[in-house]
C-alpha cells in the first residue's frame, strides 16, 4: 500500500512570490486537491480583528480564541471536483475579509505565535486523507509534510513581488506604491524567517525556483518535469 506521505507535493515561499497561483495551477494539472494553508492563518486573523483582539500586544488573547474556532478544509458541497472550501465554525470563510489589507497587515503577527502554529499542524495534516494534494505555505516541506515526495520553494525579487501584490488591489491600501509594498514585503520576510517556531525557509531537499523572470506556464512546466522524472 502506498504511504500517504508519498501523496503530498509541497510549495513554500514568501508572500507574493507566486506560490499560490503556481500551486493552484499545478494541482489542476495533476488532478490533485489544492490546499492553501495561508488562508487558515488569515481566517484566524480575521476572527481576531473582528473581536477587537490586540494581536500585536496580546498574543494570549489570540490563543484563547482558538478554543472557539473549528477550522478545516472540506470538499465543495456542490460536488465540484477537487474544490476545497475553508470553513470556520462550519461557515465558509469570507474571502473578501480574509484578503483585506487589515488582515494582510496582521497575519504575520498571528503566524509567529507558536501556539497558533502548533494548533494548526494537525488541521493541516488531516488534508492528507483527501489523497493527492498540493499544499502551499511557509513551513509545509519543513514541518507539516517533511517526508513529502516532491518539495518546491518558490521565490522572486522583492520588487517583482511588490508588483504582483499591487496587482491584487484588494490586499493593499489606497496609497500603496512599489516602494512601500516592497518595504512591507521585506519586513514580512524578516518576521517570517526569524520567528522561533517553523521559520520560513526552504527544506534541504526542496527544489528552489526563482519566478522573477518566468511566466506561470514556465514555472508549471518546470515543476511537472521534475515530478515526472
N, C-alpha and C positions, 0 to 999 in steps of 0.2 A: 504494500500500500504506500502511496506517495505521501510523504510528510507534508502537513500544512505549511511548514516553513519553506517549502520549495515553491509555494504558490504566491509569494509576495514579491512585488517589484517596488523598490523604494526610490523616491525622488526628493532629495533635500536641497536646500539652498536658501539664500537670504531673500528678503522682501523684494518684490517686483523684479525678480530675476527671470521670470517667465515660467517658473516651475509649475504653476497651477495650470496654465494653458497647455504646456507640454505634457503634463501628467494626464490631463483630461483627454487630450487627443491620442496619447499612447494607449490609454485604456480602451478607447473606441476602436483603435486599430487591432488590438489584441482580444476584443470582446470580453473585457475584464470590467470589474467594478472600479470606479474612481472614488477614492476617499481623501478628502481634503481636511487634514487634522487642524489646520489653522482656523477653520470655521468653528471648531469646538472651543478654541480659546476666545474667539470673537463672541461666541454666544454667551460665554461666562462673563466676558467684559460688558456686554450689552445689559445683562441682568444686573450686574453690579452698578452700572451707571444709572439704570432705571430706578434702583433702590436708593440712590444717593450715596453709595459707599465711597469713602475716600480711598481710592485704590492706591495712590502713591504713599500715603502715610498710615494706612490702617489695614495691612495685609490680613490681620486676624479676622477682620470683618468679612473679607473675601472668603477666607477659609470656612467661616461659619455658614456662608451662603451655600456651600457645596452640599450641606445636609438637606437643602430644599430643592436640589436640582436632580432631575433624571435626564440624562443626555445620551443619545445614541443615534447612529445612522441606521435607517431602515429602508428596505426596498420600497419604491413608489407604489402606493395603493392602487393606482390606475393600471398597474401591470406593465408600465413602460419598461422595456428590457434594460437591465443593468443600470437603472436610475436609482440613486440613493437620496433619501430625504433626511436631513438632520432635524431631529425632533428634541425639543426641550420640554420636559413635563408633558410629553405626548402631543405637543403642539409644534407644527413646523416652524422653524426659526425664520423670522422676518429678515430676509437678505438685505433689504434696504437699510435696516437698522444695524445689522451686523457689519455692513460695509461703509457705514457713515464715518466722516472724518473724526468724530468724537471717539468712536471705538478704535479706529486706526491709531489714534494718538495714544491710547492707554493699553492696547493689547500686549505690548512688550512688558509692561509693568505687571500685568496678570501672569504672563508666561514665565516670569522669573521667580514666581512664588513656588518653592519646592513642593509644598503640599498640593498645589493645583496640578502640577505636572505628574506627581505620583498618583493622584486621584484619576487622572485621565488615562494612564497607561493601560489598565485592564479594559477600559472602554474603547480604546483604540485597537487593542489586540483582538477584541472579540470580532472585529471585521474579518478576521482570517476564516471564520466559519462560513463566509459567503462563497469561498472558492478563490479563483484567481482575482487578485486585487492589485491596483496601482495606488499606492498611498504616498502622499506628499506632505512635507512638513519641514522641520529643522533637526529632528533627532530620530527620524524613522529608521535609518540604516545603522545608527549607533546604539539606540536604546530600545525602540519598540520592536523591530524585527532585525536584530543583529545577524541572524542566520539566513536572511533572505537570499534568494538565488541571484538576483541582479540588483545592484545599487548604483544610483546616479546622484551626482552633486551638480546642480545647475547654478552657474554664476554669470555675471555680466558686470560691466563697469558701473560705478555709482551714477555717472551721468546718463548712461543709457537706461538704467533702471528708473531714474527720475523722469525721463521722457515717457517711459511706459506708465508710470504711476500717474503722471499728469493726463495721460490719455484716458485713464479711469477717473473721470472728473468727479464721480460720486465719493471718491476716497480722499480728496484734497480740498482744502479751503478755497474760498473765492479768490484770495490774493496770492495763491501759491505760484511759484515760478521754478525754473530749473535749479537755480542756486539754492533756494530754501528747501526744496524737496530733496536735493542731493545731500544737503547737510542733515536733514531728518533721517534719511536712509543710513548715512554713515553712523549717526548716533544710535540708530536701532541696531545696526550690525554690532556696534560696541557692546550694547546691552546684551544682545542675544549670544554673542560669542564669549562673553566673560562671566556669565551667570554661573553660579556654583554647581547647579544641577542641570545635566543634559545640555551643555552649551552647543551653539551652532558650530558644526564642523563636519568635514567630510569623513565618512568611515574610511578606515585604512584600505579597504578593498573596493571602495566606490570608484566609478569612472567619473571624472570631472569634465564637464562640458561648458566652455565659455560661449554664451549665446550672443555676445555683443554684436558680432557681425554675421550672425547666422539667421536665416529665416526659420519659422516654426517647422516647416516641412523638412528642412535640412537637419534640424535637431532630431526630429522624429525618426527620420531615415537612419541617422547615426545610431540611435538607441536600438532600433529594431534590428539593425545589422549585428550589434553586439549581442542582443538577446538570442538571436537565431544562430549565432556562430557555434 
